[in-house]
């Protein structure tokens, strides 16, 4: 997946999830750790290599 596409989809996804949780009255202290974990996973996907050279 193209990195720009992954970043764009992630921003839209996280924004919509946080808006839904705010609507239902869930505090940021409850879901903040989970959002940070998923952001860490996305950053890892973007930084780490997707394929390794064949030797």
C-alpha distance matrix in Angstrom:
0.0 3.8 6.3 8.6 7.0 6.7 10.1 11.5 10.9 12.3 15.2 16.1 16.0 18.1 20.4 21.2 21.7 24.1 25.9 26.5 27.8 30.0 31.4 32.4 34.0 31.8 32.2 29.6 31.3 30.3 26.6 26.0 25.5 22.9 20.9 21.2 20.1 16.8 16.3 17.2 14.6 11.7 13.4 13.7 10.0 9.7 13.0 13.4 12.6 10.1 12.8 16.5 18.8 21.2 24.8
3.8 0.0 3.8 5.5 5.3 6.3 8.8 10.1 10.7 12.3 14.4 15.7 16.4 18.2 20.1 21.3 22.4 24.3 26.0 27.1 28.4 30.3 31.8 33.2 34.6 32.5 32.6 29.8 31.7 31.1 27.4 26.4 26.2 24.0 21.5 21.6 21.0 17.9 16.6 17.6 15.7 12.4 13.2 14.2 11.0 9.3 12.5 13.8 13.1 11.5 14.2 17.6 19.6 22.4 25.8
6.3 3.8 0.0 3.8 5.4 5.0 6.2 8.6 9.9 10.4 12.3 14.4 15.1 16.3 18.2 20.0 20.8 22.3 24.2 25.7 26.7 28.3 30.2 31.6 32.6 30.5 30.2 27.2 28.9 28.7 25.0 23.6 23.5 21.6 18.9 18.6 18.4 15.5 13.6 14.6 13.3 9.7 10.0 11.5 9.0 6.5 9.7 11.9 12.1 11.6 14.7 17.9 20.2 23.3 26.5
8.6 5.5 3.8 0.0 3.8 5.4 5.2 6.1 8.6 9.8 10.7 12.4 14.1 15.4 16.6 18.5 19.9 21.2 22.7 24.5 25.8 27.1 28.7 30.6 31.7 29.8 29.6 26.7 28.8 28.8 25.1 23.7 24.2 22.4 19.3 19.3 19.8 16.8 14.6 16.3 15.5 11.7 12.1 14.4 12.2 9.7 12.8 15.4 15.9 15.3 18.4 21.5 23.7 26.8 30.0
7.0 5.3 5.4 3.8 0.0 3.8 5.5 5.1 6.1 8.4 9.9 10.7 12.0 14.1 15.4 16.6 18.1 20.0 21.3 22.6 24.2 25.8 27.1 28.8 30.3 28.6 28.8 26.2 28.5 28.0 24.2 23.4 23.9 21.7 18.7 19.4 19.6 16.1 14.8 16.8 15.4 11.8 13.2 15.3 12.6 11.1 14.7 16.7 17.0 15.7 18.8 22.3 24.6 27.4 30.8
6.7 6.3 5.0 5.4 3.8 0.0 3.8 5.5 5.3 6.0 8.6 10.1 10.3 12.0 14.1 15.4 16.2 18.0 19.9 21.0 22.2 24.0 25.7 27.0 28.3 26.2 26.3 23.6 25.6 25.0 21.2 20.4 20.6 18.2 15.5 16.1 15.9 12.5 11.3 13.3 11.7 8.1 10.0 12.0 9.4 8.5 12.3 14.2 15.1 13.9 17.4 20.8 23.5 26.3 29.7
10.1 8.8 6.2 5.2 5.5 3.8 0.0 3.8 5.6 5.1 6.2 8.7 9.8 10.5 12.1 14.3 15.3 16.4 18.2 20.0 21.0 22.3 24.3 25.9 26.8 24.8 24.5 21.6 23.8 23.6 20.0 18.6 19.2 17.4 14.2 14.5 15.2 12.1 10.0 12.3 11.9 8.1 9.2 12.2 10.6 9.0 12.4 15.0 16.5 16.2 19.7 22.9 25.6 28.6 31.8
11.5 10.1 8.6 6.1 5.1 5.5 3.8 0.0 3.8 5.4 5.2 6.3 8.6 10.1 10.7 12.4 14.3 15.6 16.7 18.5 20.2 21.3 22.8 24.8 26.0 24.5 24.5 21.9 24.5 24.3 20.7 19.7 20.9 19.0 15.6 16.6 17.6 14.3 12.6 15.5 15.0 11.4 12.9 15.8 14.1 12.7 16.1 18.6 19.9 19.1 22.6 25.9 28.5 31.4 34.7
10.9 10.7 9.9 8.6 6.1 5.3 5.6 3.8 0.0 3.8 5.5 5.2 6.0 8.5 9.9 10.6 12.1 14.2 15.4 16.5 18.2 20.0 21.2 22.8 24.4 22.8 23.3 21.0 23.6 22.8 19.1 18.7 19.8 17.3 14.3 16.0 16.4 12.8 12.1 15.1 14.0 10.8 13.3 15.8 13.8 13.3 17.0 19.0 20.2 18.9 22.4 25.8 28.7 31.3 34.7
12.3 12.3 10.4 9.8 8.4 6.0 5.1 5.4 3.8 0.0 3.8 5.5 5.0 6.0 8.3 9.9 10.4 12.0 14.1 15.3 16.3 18.1 19.8 21.2 22.3 20.3 20.5 18.0 20.3 19.6 15.9 15.2 16.1 13.8 10.7 12.2 12.8 9.3 8.4 11.7 11.0 8.1 10.6 13.3 12.1 12.0 15.3 17.4 19.2 18.5 22.1 25.4 28.5 31.2 34.5
15.2 14.4 12.3 10.7 9.9 8.6 6.2 5.2 5.5 3.8 0.0 3.8 5.5 5.3 6.0 8.5 10.0 10.6 12.2 14.3 15.4 16.4 18.3 20.2 21.1 19.5 19.3 16.7 19.4 19.4 15.8 14.8 16.5 14.8 11.2 12.7 14.3 11.4 9.8 13.4 13.6 10.8 12.4 15.7 15.0 14.2 17.3 19.9 21.9 21.5 25.2 28.3 31.3 34.3 37.4
16.1 15.7 14.4 12.4 10.7 10.1 8.7 6.3 5.2 5.5 3.8 0.0 3.8 5.6 5.2 6.1 8.6 10.1 10.6 12.3 14.3 15.4 16.5 18.6 20.1 19.0 19.5 17.5 20.6 20.1 16.6 16.4 18.3 16.2 13.0 15.2 16.6 13.5 12.7 16.4 16.2 13.5 15.7 18.7 17.5 17.1 20.4 22.7 24.5 23.6 27.2 30.5 33.5 36.2 39.5
16.0 16.4 15.1 14.1 12.0 10.3 9.8 8.6 6.0 5.0 5.5 3.8 0.0 3.8 5.5 5.3 6.1 8.6 10.0 10.7 12.3 14.3 15.5 16.8 18.5 16.9 17.8 16.0 18.7 17.7 14.0 14.4 16.0 13.4 10.6 13.4 14.2 11.0 11.2 14.8 14.2 12.2 15.0 17.5 16.4 16.8 20.1 21.9 23.8 22.7 26.3 29.6 32.8 35.4 38.7
18.1 18.2 16.3 15.4 14.1 12.0 10.5 10.1 8.5 6.0 5.3 5.6 3.8 0.0 3.8 5.5 5.1 6.1 8.5 9.9 10.5 12.1 14.1 15.5 16.4 14.5 14.7 12.5 15.3 14.6 11.0 10.9 12.8 10.8 7.6 10.3 11.9 9.3 9.2 12.9 13.2 11.7 14.0 16.7 16.5 16.8 19.7 21.7 24.1 23.6 27.3 30.4 33.7 36.4 39.5
20.4 20.1 18.2 16.6 15.4 14.1 12.1 10.7 9.9 8.3 6.0 5.2 5.5 3.8 0.0 3.8 5.5 5.3 6.2 8.7 10.0 10.6 12.3 14.5 15.4 14.3 14.5 12.6 15.9 15.7 12.6 12.4 15.1 13.6 10.4 13.0 15.2 12.9 12.3 16.1 16.7 14.9 16.9 19.9 19.7 19.5 22.4 24.7 27.1 26.6 30.4 33.5 36.6 39.5 42.6
21.2 21.3 20.0 18.5 16.6 15.4 14.3 12.4 10.6 9.9 8.5 6.1 5.3 5.5 3.8 0.0 3.8 5.5 5.1 6.2 8.6 9.9 10.6 12.5 14.3 13.6 14.8 13.8 17.1 16.2 13.2 14.1 16.7 14.6 12.1 15.3 16.9 14.4 14.6 18.4 18.4 16.8 19.3 22.0 21.4 21.7 24.8 26.8 28.9 28.0 31.6 34.9 38.1 40.7 44.0
21.7 22.4 20.8 19.9 18.1 16.2 15.3 14.3 12.1 10.4 10.0 8.6 6.1 5.1 5.5 3.8 0.0 3.8 5.5 5.2 6.2 8.6 9.9 10.8 12.4 11.0 12.3 11.4 14.4 12.9 9.8 11.3 13.7 11.4 9.4 13.1 14.3 12.2 13.2 16.7 16.7 15.9 18.5 20.9 20.6 21.4 24.3 26.0 28.3 27.5 31.1 34.2 37.7 40.1 43.3
24.1 24.3 22.3 21.2 20.0 18.0 16.4 15.6 14.2 12.0 10.6 10.1 8.6 6.1 5.3 5.5 3.8 0.0 3.8 5.5 5.1 6.1 8.5 10.0 10.5 9.0 9.5 8.3 11.7 11.1 8.4 9.2 12.4 11.2 9.0 12.2 14.3 13.0 13.3 16.8 17.7 17.0 19.0 21.7 21.9 22.5 25.0 27.0 29.7 29.3 33.0 35.9 39.4 42.0 45.0
25.9 26.0 24.2 22.7 21.3 19.9 18.2 16.7 15.4 14.1 12.2 10.6 10.0 8.5 6.2 5.1 5.5 3.8 0.0 3.8 5.5 5.1 6.2 8.8 9.9 9.9 10.9 10.6 14.3 13.8 11.7 12.7 16.0 14.9 12.7 15.9 18.1 16.6 16.8 20.4 21.1 20.1 22.2 25.0 24.9 25.3 28.0 30.1 32.6 32.0 35.7 38.8 42.2 44.8 48.0
26.5 27.1 25.7 24.5 22.6 21.0 20.0 18.5 16.5 15.3 14.3 12.3 10.7 9.9 8.7 6.2 5.2 5.5 3.8 0.0 3.8 5.4 5.0 6.4 8.7 8.8 11.1 11.7 14.9 13.5 11.5 13.6 16.5 14.9 13.5 17.1 18.6 17.0 18.1 21.5 21.7 21.0 23.6 26.0 25.8 26.6 29.4 31.2 33.5 32.6 36.3 39.4 42.8 45.2 48.4
27.8 28.4 26.7 25.8 24.2 22.2 21.0 20.2 18.2 16.3 15.4 14.3 12.3 10.5 10.0 8.6 6.2 5.1 5.5 3.8 0.0 3.8 5.3 5.2 6.3 5.2 7.6 8.5 11.4 9.8 8.4 10.9 13.7 12.5 11.8 15.2 16.8 15.9 17.2 20.3 20.9 20.8 23.1 25.3 25.6 26.7 29.1 30.8 33.5 32.8 36.5 39.4 42.9 45.4 48.4
30.0 30.3 28.3 27.1 25.8 24.0 22.3 21.3 20.0 18.1 16.4 15.4 14.3 12.1 10.6 9.9 8.6 6.1 5.1 5.4 3.8 0.0 3.8 5.4 5.0 5.5 6.7 8.0 11.3 10.9 10.2 11.8 15.2 14.8 13.6 16.6 18.9 18.3 18.9 22.0 23.1 22.8 24.7 27.3 27.8 28.5 30.8 32.8 35.6 35.2 38.9 41.8 45.3 47.9 50.9
31.4 31.8 30.2 28.7 27.1 25.7 24.3 22.8 21.2 19.8 18.3 16.5 15.5 14.1 12.3 10.6 9.9 8.5 6.2 5.0 5.3 3.8 0.0 3.8 5.4 7.6 9.9 11.7 14.8 13.9 13.3 15.3 18.6 17.7 16.7 20.0 21.9 20.9 21.8 25.1 25.8 25.3 27.5 30.1 30.2 30.9 33.5 35.4 38.0 37.3 41.0 44.0 47.5 50.0 53.1
32.4 33.2 31.6 30.6 28.8 27.0 25.9 24.8 22.8 21.2 20.2 18.6 16.8 15.5 14.5 12.5 10.8 10.0 8.8 6.4 5.2 5.4 3.8 0.0 3.8 5.8 9.1 11.7 14.1 12.4 12.3 15.1 17.9 17.0 16.8 20.1 21.6 20.9 22.3 25.3 25.9 25.9 28.3 30.4 30.7 31.8 34.3 35.9 38.5 37.7 41.3 44.3 47.9 50.2 53.2
34.0 34.6 32.6 31.7 30.3 28.3 26.8 26.0 24.4 22.3 21.1 20.1 18.5 16.4 15.4 14.3 12.4 10.5 9.9 8.7 6.3 5.0 5.4 3.8 0.0 3.8 6.2 9.4 11.5 10.5 11.3 13.7 16.7 16.5 16.5 19.4 21.2 21.2 22.3 25.0 26.1 26.4 28.4 30.6 31.3 32.3 34.5 36.2 39.1 38.7 42.3 45.1 48.7 51.1 54.0
31.8 32.5 30.5 29.8 28.6 26.2 24.8 24.5 22.8 20.3 19.5 19.0 16.9 14.5 14.3 13.6 11.0 9.0 9.9 8.8 5.2 5.5 7.6 5.8 3.8 0.0 3.8 6.7 8.4 6.8 7.7 10.4 13.1 12.9 13.3 16.1 17.7 17.9 19.3 21.8 22.9 23.5 25.4 27.4 28.3 29.6 31.5 33.1 36.1 35.8 39.4 42.0 45.7 48.1 50.9
32.2 32.6 30.2 29.6 28.8 26.3 24.5 24.5 23.3 20.5 19.3 19.5 17.8 14.7 14.5 14.8 12.3 9.5 10.9 11.1 7.6 6.7 9.9 9.1 6.2 3.8 0.0 3.8 5.3 5.5 7.0 8.4 11.4 12.3 12.5 14.6 16.8 17.5 18.4 20.6 22.3 23.0 24.4 26.5 27.9 28.9 30.5 32.2 35.5 35.6 39.2 41.7 45.3 47.9 50.5
29.6 29.8 27.2 26.7 26.2 23.6 21.6 21.9 21.0 18.0 16.7 17.5 16.0 12.5 12.6 13.8 11.4 8.3 10.6 11.7 8.5 8.0 11.7 11.7 9.4 6.7 3.8 0.0 3.8 5.3 5.5 5.3 8.7 10.1 9.6 11.3 13.9 14.8 15.1 17.4 19.4 20.0 21.1 23.3 24.8 25.6 27.1 29.0 32.3 32.6 36.3 38.7 42.2 45.0 47.6
31.3 31.7 28.9 28.8 28.5 25.6 23.8 24.5 23.6 20.3 19.4 20.6 18.7 15.3 15.9 17.1 14.4 11.7 14.3 14.9 11.4 11.3 14.8 14.1 11.5 8.4 5.3 3.8 0.0 3.8 5.9 5.4 7.5 9.8 10.5 11.4 13.6 15.4 16.0 17.5 19.7 20.9 21.8 23.6 25.5 26.6 27.7 29.3 32.7 33.3 36.8 38.9 42.5 45.2 47.6
30.3 31.1 28.7 28.8 28.0 25.0 23.6 24.3 22.8 19.6 19.4 20.1 17.7 14.6 15.7 16.2 12.9 11.1 13.8 13.5 9.8 10.9 13.9 12.4 10.5 6.8 5.5 5.3 3.8 0.0 3.8 5.9 7.2 8.3 9.8 11.6 12.9 14.4 15.8 17.4 18.9 20.3 21.8 23.3 24.9 26.4 27.7 29.0 32.2 32.4 35.9 38.1 41.8 44.2 46.7
26.6 27.4 25.0 25.1 24.2 21.2 20.0 20.7 19.1 15.9 15.8 16.6 14.0 11.0 12.6 13.2 9.8 8.4 11.7 11.5 8.4 10.2 13.3 12.3 11.3 7.7 7.0 5.5 5.9 3.8 0.0 3.8 5.6 5.4 6.3 8.8 10.1 11.0 12.5 14.4 15.7 16.9 18.6 20.2 21.5 23.0 24.6 25.9 29.1 29.1 32.6 35.0 38.7 41.1 43.8
26.0 26.4 23.6 23.7 23.4 20.4 18.6 19.7 18.7 15.2 14.8 16.4 14.4 10.9 12.4 14.1 11.3 9.2 12.7 13.6 10.9 11.8 15.3 15.1 13.7 10.4 8.4 5.3 5.4 5.9 3.8 0.0 3.8 5.5 5.2 6.2 8.7 10.1 10.6 12.4 14.4 15.5 16.5 18.4 20.1 21.2 22.5 24.1 27.5 27.9 31.5 33.8 37.3 40.0 42.5
25.5 26.2 23.5 24.2 23.9 20.6 19.2 20.9 19.8 16.1 16.5 18.3 16.0 12.8 15.1 16.7 13.7 12.4 16.0 16.5 13.7 15.2 18.6 17.9 16.7 13.1 11.4 8.7 7.5 7.2 5.6 3.8 0.0 3.8 5.5 5.1 6.2 8.8 9.9 10.6 12.6 14.5 15.3 16.6 18.6 20.2 21.0 22.2 25.6 26.2 29.7 31.6 35.3 37.8 40.2
22.9 24.0 21.6 22.4 21.7 18.2 17.4 19.0 17.3 13.8 14.8 16.2 13.4 10.8 13.6 14.6 11.4 11.2 14.9 14.9 12.5 14.8 17.7 17.0 16.5 12.9 12.3 10.1 9.8 8.3 5.4 5.5 3.8 0.0 3.8 5.4 5.0 6.4 8.6 9.8 10.7 12.6 14.3 15.4 16.8 18.7 20.1 21.0 24.1 24.2 27.7 29.9 33.6 36.0 38.5
20.9 21.5 18.9 19.3 18.7 15.5 14.2 15.6 14.3 10.7 11.2 13.0 10.6 7.6 10.4 12.1 9.4 9.0 12.7 13.5 11.8 13.6 16.7 16.8 16.5 13.3 12.5 9.6 10.5 9.8 6.3 5.2 5.5 3.8 0.0 3.8 5.4 5.2 6.2 8.6 9.9 10.6 12.3 14.2 15.4 16.7 18.4 19.9 23.0 23.1 26.8 29.2 32.8 35.4 38.1
21.2 21.6 18.6 19.3 19.4 16.1 14.5 16.6 16.0 12.2 12.7 15.2 13.4 10.3 13.0 15.3 13.1 12.2 15.9 17.1 15.2 16.6 20.0 20.1 19.4 16.1 14.6 11.3 11.4 11.6 8.8 6.2 5.1 5.4 3.8 0.0 3.8 5.5 5.0 6.1 8.7 9.9 10.4 12.2 14.3 15.3 16.3 17.9 21.4 22.1 25.6 27.7 31.3 34.0 36.5
20.1 21.0 18.4 19.8 19.6 15.9 15.2 17.6 16.4 12.8 14.3 16.6 14.2 11.9 15.2 16.9 14.3 14.3 18.1 18.6 16.8 18.9 21.9 21.6 21.2 17.7 16.8 13.9 13.6 12.9 10.1 8.7 6.2 5.0 5.4 3.8 0.0 3.8 5.4 5.0 6.4 8.8 9.9 10.6 12.5 14.5 15.4 16.2 19.5 20.0 23.4 25.4 29.1 31.6 34.0
16.8 17.9 15.5 16.8 16.1 12.5 12.1 14.3 12.8 9.3 11.4 13.5 11.0 9.3 12.9 14.4 12.2 13.0 16.6 17.0 15.9 18.3 20.9 20.9 21.2 17.9 17.5 14.8 15.4 14.4 11.0 10.1 8.8 6.4 5.2 5.5 3.8 0.0 3.8 5.3 5.0 6.3 8.6 9.7 10.6 12.5 14.3 15.2 18.2 18.1 21.7 24.2 27.8 30.3 33.0
16.3 16.6 13.6 14.6 14.8 11.3 10.0 12.6 12.1 8.4 9.8 12.7 11.2 9.2 12.3 14.6 13.2 13.3 16.8 18.1 17.2 18.9 21.8 22.3 22.3 19.3 18.4 15.1 16.0 15.8 12.5 10.6 9.9 8.6 6.2 5.0 5.4 3.8 0.0 3.8 5.4 5.1 6.2 8.5 9.8 10.6 12.3 14.1 17.2 17.7 21.4 23.8 27.2 30.1 32.8
17.2 17.6 14.6 16.3 16.8 13.3 12.3 15.5 15.1 11.7 13.4 16.4 14.8 12.9 16.1 18.4 16.7 16.8 20.4 21.5 20.3 22.0 25.1 25.3 25.0 21.8 20.6 17.4 17.5 17.4 14.4 12.4 10.6 9.8 8.6 6.1 5.0 5.3 3.8 0.0 3.8 5.5 5.2 6.1 8.7 10.0 10.5 11.8 15.3 16.3 19.8 21.7 25.2 28.0 30.4
14.6 15.7 13.3 15.5 15.4 11.7 11.9 15.0 14.0 11.0 13.6 16.2 14.2 13.2 16.7 18.4 16.7 17.7 21.1 21.7 20.9 23.1 25.8 25.9 26.1 22.9 22.3 19.4 19.7 18.9 15.7 14.4 12.6 10.7 9.9 8.7 6.4 5.0 5.4 3.8 0.0 3.8 5.5 5.0 6.2 8.7 10.0 10.4 13.4 13.7 17.2 19.4 23.0 25.6 28.2
11.7 12.4 9.7 11.7 11.8 8.1 8.1 11.4 10.8 8.1 10.8 13.5 12.2 11.7 14.9 16.8 15.9 17.0 20.1 21.0 20.8 22.8 25.3 25.9 26.4 23.5 23.0 20.0 20.9 20.3 16.9 15.5 14.5 12.6 10.6 9.9 8.8 6.3 5.1 5.5 3.8 0.0 3.8 5.3 5.0 6.3 8.7 10.1 12.8 12.8 16.5 19.2 22.6 25.4 28.3
13.4 13.2 10.0 12.1 13.2 10.0 9.2 12.9 13.3 10.6 12.4 15.7 15.0 14.0 16.9 19.3 18.5 19.0 22.2 23.6 23.1 24.7 27.5 28.3 28.4 25.4 24.4 21.1 21.8 21.8 18.6 16.5 15.3 14.3 12.3 10.4 9.9 8.6 6.2 5.2 5.5 3.8 0.0 3.8 5.4 5.1 6.1 8.4 11.6 12.8 16.4 18.5 21.8 24.9 27.4
13.7 14.2 11.5 14.4 15.3 12.0 12.2 15.8 15.8 13.3 15.7 18.7 17.5 16.7 19.9 22.0 20.9 21.7 25.0 26.0 25.3 27.3 30.1 30.4 30.6 27.4 26.5 23.3 23.6 23.3 20.2 18.4 16.6 15.4 14.2 12.2 10.6 9.7 8.5 6.1 5.0 5.3 3.8 0.0 3.8 5.4 5.2 5.7 9.2 10.4 13.8 15.7 19.1 22.0 24.5
10.0 11.0 9.0 12.2 12.6 9.4 10.6 14.1 13.8 12.1 15.0 17.5 16.4 16.5 19.7 21.4 20.6 21.9 24.9 25.8 25.6 27.8 30.2 30.7 31.3 28.3 27.9 24.8 25.5 24.9 21.5 20.1 18.6 16.8 15.4 14.3 12.5 10.6 9.8 8.7 6.2 5.0 5.4 3.8 0.0 3.8 5.7 5.7 7.8 7.9 11.6 14.1 17.6 20.4 23.2
9.7 9.3 6.5 9.7 11.1 8.5 9.0 12.7 13.3 12.0 14.2 17.1 16.8 16.8 19.5 21.7 21.4 22.5 25.3 26.6 26.7 28.5 30.9 31.8 32.3 29.6 28.9 25.6 26.6 26.4 23.0 21.2 20.2 18.7 16.7 15.3 14.5 12.5 10.6 10.0 8.7 6.3 5.1 5.4 3.8 0.0 3.8 6.0 7.9 8.7 12.2 14.7 17.7 20.9 23.7
13.0 12.5 9.7 12.8 14.7 12.3 12.4 16.1 17.0 15.3 17.3 20.4 20.1 19.7 22.4 24.8 24.3 25.0 28.0 29.4 29.1 30.8 33.5 34.3 34.5 31.5 30.5 27.1 27.7 27.7 24.6 22.5 21.0 20.1 18.4 16.3 15.4 14.3 12.3 10.5 10.0 8.7 6.1 5.2 5.7 3.8 0.0 3.8 6.5 8.9 11.9 13.5 16.4 19.8 22.1
13.4 13.8 11.9 15.4 16.7 14.2 15.0 18.6 19.0 17.4 19.9 22.7 21.9 21.7 24.7 26.8 26.0 27.0 30.1 31.2 30.8 32.8 35.4 35.9 36.2 33.1 32.2 29.0 29.3 29.0 25.9 24.1 22.2 21.0 19.9 17.9 16.2 15.2 14.1 11.8 10.4 10.1 8.4 5.7 5.7 6.0 3.8 0.0 3.8 6.5 9.2 10.5 13.6 16.8 19.1
12.6 13.1 12.1 15.9 17.0 15.1 16.5 19.9 20.2 19.2 21.9 24.5 23.8 24.1 27.1 28.9 28.3 29.7 32.6 33.5 33.5 35.6 38.0 38.5 39.1 36.1 35.5 32.3 32.7 32.2 29.1 27.5 25.6 24.1 23.0 21.4 19.5 18.2 17.2 15.3 13.4 12.8 11.6 9.2 7.8 7.9 6.5 3.8 0.0 3.8 5.6 7.1 10.1 13.3 15.9
10.1 11.5 11.6 15.3 15.7 13.9 16.2 19.1 18.9 18.5 21.5 23.6 22.7 23.6 26.6 28.0 27.5 29.3 32.0 32.6 32.8 35.2 37.3 37.7 38.7 35.8 35.6 32.6 33.3 32.4 29.1 27.9 26.2 24.2 23.1 22.1 20.0 18.1 17.7 16.3 13.7 12.8 12.8 10.4 7.9 8.7 8.9 6.5 3.8 0.0 3.8 7.0 10.2 12.8 16.0
12.8 14.2 14.7 18.4 18.8 17.4 19.7 22.6 22.4 22.1 25.2 27.2 26.3 27.3 30.4 31.6 31.1 33.0 35.7 36.3 36.5 38.9 41.0 41.3 42.3 39.4 39.2 36.3 36.8 35.9 32.6 31.5 29.7 27.7 26.8 25.6 23.4 21.7 21.4 19.8 17.2 16.5 16.4 13.8 11.6 12.2 11.9 9.2 5.6 3.8 0.0 3.8 6.7 9.1 12.4
16.5 17.6 17.9 21.5 22.3 20.8 22.9 25.9 25.8 25.4 28.3 30.5 29.6 30.4 33.5 34.9 34.2 35.9 38.8 39.4 39.4 41.8 44.0 44.3 45.1 42.0 41.7 38.7 38.9 38.1 35.0 33.8 31.6 29.9 29.2 27.7 25.4 24.2 23.8 21.7 19.4 19.2 18.5 15.7 14.1 14.7 13.5 10.5 7.1 7.0 3.8 0.0 3.8 6.4 9.1
18.8 19.6 20.2 23.7 24.6 23.5 25.6 28.5 28.7 28.5 31.3 33.5 32.8 33.7 36.6 38.1 37.7 39.4 42.2 42.8 42.9 45.3 47.5 47.9 48.7 45.7 45.3 42.2 42.5 41.8 38.7 37.3 35.3 33.6 32.8 31.3 29.1 27.8 27.2 25.2 23.0 22.6 21.8 19.1 17.6 17.7 16.4 13.6 10.1 10.2 6.7 3.8 0.0 3.8 6.3
21.2 22.4 23.3 26.8 27.4 26.3 28.6 31.4 31.3 31.2 34.3 36.2 35.4 36.4 39.5 40.7 40.1 42.0 44.8 45.2 45.4 47.9 50.0 50.2 51.1 48.1 47.9 45.0 45.2 44.2 41.1 40.0 37.8 36.0 35.4 34.0 31.6 30.3 30.1 28.0 25.6 25.4 24.9 22.0 20.4 20.9 19.8 16.8 13.3 12.8 9.1 6.4 3.8 0.0 3.8
24.8 25.8 26.5 30.0 30.8 29.7 31.8 34.7 34.7 34.5 37.4 39.5 38.7 39.5 42.6 44.0 43.3 45.0 48.0 48.4 48.4 50.9 53.1 53.2 54.0 50.9 50.5 47.6 47.6 46.7 43.8 42.5 40.2 38.5 38.1 36.5 34.0 33.0 32.8 30.4 28.2 28.3 27.4 24.5 23.2 23.7 22.1 19.1 15.9 16.0 12.4 9.1 6.3 3.8 0.0
